Amino acid sequence: MIAIGGYDLSAADFKGTIPGIIATVIAVCLVTGLFSFVPTVNTTTWLIGVLTPMAIILTIAVSLSGVCWLIIAGIFALLERTTYHARH
């Protein structure tokens, strides 16, 4: 939507993401380190049980987002074509 709206993120916006990226990397490293001490079979079973529904939900969300984007982009293209022909 940012690309369609005609505005981009500023350098300050990107700079503001640095603390979040650092926190995410630290959290992933800590969780991965903790899981390395847990027996493999239980951890794998638990991760599959938790991540499979999450992957399904995220796939549905991405699919719906893509469909909405295609619809909105199509509407904007149609409006732009109609407006262009009305002016010329």
Order of alpha helices (4+ residues) and beta strands (2+ residues): alpha-alpha-alpha-alpha
